[in-house]
Amino acid sequence: MATIEKRTGKRGTTWRARIRRTGYPDLTETFSTKTAALEWARATESKVDKDEVVDTTEARRTTLTEALDRYQREITPAKKGATQERNRIAVWKRASLATKTLSRIRGTDVAKWRDERLEAGVSGQTIRNDLALLSHVFKIARTEWGMESLRNPVDDVRRPKGSPARERRLQPGEEGALLQHADTEWSALIILAIETAMRRGELLGLTHDDIDRKRGVAHLPKTKNGSPRDVPLSPRALAAIKTLPRRLDGRLFSLELNDHGNRWRALCDKAGVEGLRFHDLRHEGTSRLVESGLWNMAEIGKITGHKTLAMLARYYQPNAAAMAARMKTGERA
């Protein structure tokens, strides 16, 4: 049988209903009236009898901050983008809803957060990535942390439109300006990025053991999509690698991912290059591979690590002026 307890405090009188059954955790809920407490108790006991009760205790006492901390300890370290994910977790922990328990977070709370971020000028793609993280936190809490009663509030929220595909390519003189102001390490990094179309993390993770100089190939055992791949190295790329001194840790580059962005922006400022992201060099490299005419699109996808032609197409930015010139001469790329 359920017990109903009258409680008096600063907020007035409340009624706590408690149900104890062998094989079940204690079920409790607090109400402002005795009638509401009795109704809940009768309905819940009926569910217990039918074995339909889902324990909501953990969901009602775990805050979003606590869930994020646990997620960061247990889930994040196994991800390739762990550093970026920790930054996203920090963003969520600063949100006003971070102090709410998981069971109290509604779609309206998440929608309000989304709108505030949009008004602050945060890109739609960044917000989409943040929402994907929150959604996965709720999924893990429900499937692995014993909070089966949880509803994922992100499912009820519209996602902002993603950012349009970047079309930025190196303009005449920009590559030379960057290399002129770069030191040996940065010069090699820029050249490799353009010549191989590798991702930043793949480049910074390269070791000398990954480079087969006889075959002219860089082996990437770990990639973003989870599949290892071999990347052909042009004579220019191999020459750039030769300029790098041997490091005790075996890595080609001393640069760390968390400092790379600031140093890249500083280099662009010195070179007078505006609006160029390091990731744009991957677009540049992919476009040059296509324009060389040496490989078909399937082969290029193997080089760049794109699993579908649709993904690869986002990274190929044709030069309209060059295409117009070829139309006049009838040449092929």
N, C-alpha and C positions, 0 to 999 in steps of 0.2 A: 504493500500500500504506500501511497505517497504521503509525505508529511508536509504540512503548510505551516510556515513559521512567520509570525508577525515581527517586524523589525522597525524600530523607531530611531531616527537619527537626525542630523542637521537638515536633511532634505525632506523630512517628514516621514510618514509611515509607508513602508513597503512590505510586500509579502513574497517570501521565498518558498518556492516549491522544490522538493527534493524527492527523487525516486531512487530507491536502492533495490537492485535485483542481483542475485547470484549470476556471475558470468558477464555482468555489464559494469562499466564504470558508473560512478554516481552521476546522475543527471540532475542538474539544478538550473533554475531560471528565476529571475526576480521580476515582480510585477507591481504596479501601483495599486491594484485592487485585489481583494481576496477572490472575487469571482473569476478574474482573469487567470489567477494562479491555479484555481481548481479546474478550469476548462483546459488549461495547458496540461495539467497533471493527468486528467482523464484521457486526453488525446494521445499523450506520450505513452501512457501505460498500455493503451490499445496497440500502439506500434511495437512496443516491447514484446507483447504477447505474440504478435505476428512476425517478430524478428525483423522489423523494418526500421529500427532505430539506427541512425548514424551519429557517432559521437562528434560533437561540435566543440568539445572543450579546448583542444589545442588551437583551433582556428579562432576561438573567441578570446584567447589570452596571448596569442603571438602577434606582436606588432610587425608592421612591414619592415621596420629597421632590423628587428631580430631575424626575420626571414631572410633579408638581404645579407646579413652577416653570415648566417649559416650557409646560404647559397654560395657566397664568396669563398668560404672555407672548403666546402664539399664538392661543388660543381665547377667553379671557375678555373681552378688550377689545371684541369684536364683539357682546357680549350686552347687552341692556337692563338686566339686573340684575347688572352687573359688580361693583358695590360689594358687594352681598350675597354674590356668589360668592367674592370675595376673602376675605371673612370665613369662609366655609365651607372654603376652601382652608387658611386659617390653622388651623382646627380640626383638619383632617386632618394637617397638618404637626406638630402637637403629639402626635399619637397614637404609641403605641409601635411600631406596625408601619410607621411612616413611614421607618424606617431599612432596612427590608427591601427587597430587589430585587423587581421586579414578578413575576418568575417564581416567587418563593418565597411569595407571599401566597396563602393558601388561604381557602376559605369559613369555616373554623373561626376564622381570625384575625379576619375581619370580624364573625362572629357574636359573638365575645368582646367586640369593641369596641362592638357594638350593645347587648349586655347591660350593659356597664359604664355606658354613657350612660343607659340606662333607669333603672338603679339610682341614678344621680346626679340623677334627676328631670327629665331632658331630655324634652320632649314627643315623642310618636311621630311627629308630622308633621315636626318638625325633623330627626329621625333619618332619616326617609324622604327628605327633601330632600338630606341629606348623602350618603346611599347613592346617590342618583341622580347626584350629582356624581362620586363615585368610579367608578361604572359607566361614565360617559361618558369619564372619563380612560382607562380600560382600552380602551374602544371606539376612541378616537382613536389610542391607542398601537398597537393591532392593525391598524387600517385605514389610518392615515396615517403612522405613524412606523416602519414596517417590522418590527413585532413580531408577525408572523402567528401565531406559536406560542402567544401568550398566551391563556389561558382567563380569562374574566371571573369573579372569585370572588364578585361580588355576585349573580350568577345562582343561586348555591347557598344563598343566605341568605333567610330569611323576613323580610319587611318588617313593622315594627310597624304597628298600626292607626293610621290618620290621626286627627287631632284632630276631634272632632265639630264640626258647623257652629256658628258663634257665633250666639247669640240676643240679644246685648246691644243694647238700644236706649236712647236718651235717656229718662231718667225725668223726671217733672214737675219743673221748676225747674233742671235741670242745664244746659240750653242757656243760660238767662239767667245762671246763675252763671259759666259759662265766659266769656261775652261781657263780663260785668261786670269780670272780672279780666284780660281780654286787652287788648293794645295794638291799634293800628289794623290792623297787618299780620295779627296772629293772628285778630282779629275777622273780617276779610275772608276769611281762609283757612277758618275754621270755617263761615262762612255759605256759601261756595262749595262746600265739601265736602258740606254737607247739601242744598243746592239743586240740585246737579248730579250727585251720586253719583260723582264722578270719583275715581280712585285718587290716592294721595298723590304719587307720582312725576309723574303727569299735571298735577296742580295746581301743583307746585313748578316744573315746566318751562314753564308758560304765559308767553307774552310778550304785550306789548300788540298786536303785529302779529297774534296769533292771535285777537284779539277783534274781531268785526264788530258794532259797536254798533248800526248801522242795522238789521241783520237780527236782532240779539239772539242771536248764535251764537258759541260758542267752537270754533275748529277745532283738532283734535289731530292733527298730522301723524304723530306716532309714539306708538304705544300698546303695551301689554303683549302683546296678541295679534297685533301686526304690522299691523293694519288701521287706517288713519286714520278718524276719525269727527268729525262735527259734533255739538256738545252745545248744546241750547237753554238760554238764560239767562233766568231769571225776572227780573221787575223788581227783586226783592230782591238777586239776584246781581249785576245790572248796577249797582245802587246801591253795593254793597260794592266793586266794582272801581273806581268813581269816587273812593272814599276813598283809594286807593293813590297815592302820589306816583310821578311818572315817574322811572325809574332809567336811568342811562347805558347799562347793558347791555341794556335793553329788557325785562327780566324783570318780572313782576308782583310776585314775592316775592324777598326777599333770603335767605330761609331755605335752608340746605343740607340735603340728605338725611341726611348722617351726623350732624348735630346736632339734627335735628328731634325724634327720639324723646325725648331728655333734656329738651328744652324743653317738649314736650307733657306729660310727666309732672310737671314743675314747675308748669305751669299748672293741671293737674288737682288737684294738692295744694293750691294756693292757693284754688281754687274749691270745695274740699271734695268733689270728684267722685271716686268710687272705682271701680276695675275697668273703666274705659272706655279702650279703645284708639282711636287716631285712625282706624284702618281701620273701626271700628264706625260712624263717620259715613257711610261708604259704604253700610253696611247700612241706616242710618237714612234716607239719601236715597233709596235704592231702594224701601224700604217706603213712603215718603211718595209717590213717583211712582205706585206701584200704588194706594194708598189714595185718591189724588186722583180717580181715575176718568176722567182726561182722555185716557189712552192705553191701547191694548191691550198685552198682554205682548210681542208682537213689536216694537212701537214702543219700548217701554221697554228691551228688549234692545239696540236700536240706540243708544239714548241712553247706556246704561251700559257698552256694549262687551262684553256677554255673548253668546257665539255660539250657545249652546243654552239652551232653556228650563230644563233641569235645572240648569245653572250659575246662571241667574238666580234660580231658586227658592231656592238656598242663601242668597241675599242679601235675600230678602223675608221679613221677620219680622212676621207679622200681630199686631196688638194684640188679644189675646183679649177684654179687657174691652170694647173698642169693637165687636168682632164680636158679643158677647153683647147689647150695647145695640141694635145694628141688627136682631138677631133679634126683639127685642121690638117694634120699630117697622115691620119689614118693609122697611127701606131697603136700598139697594144701595150698595156702596163707590163 
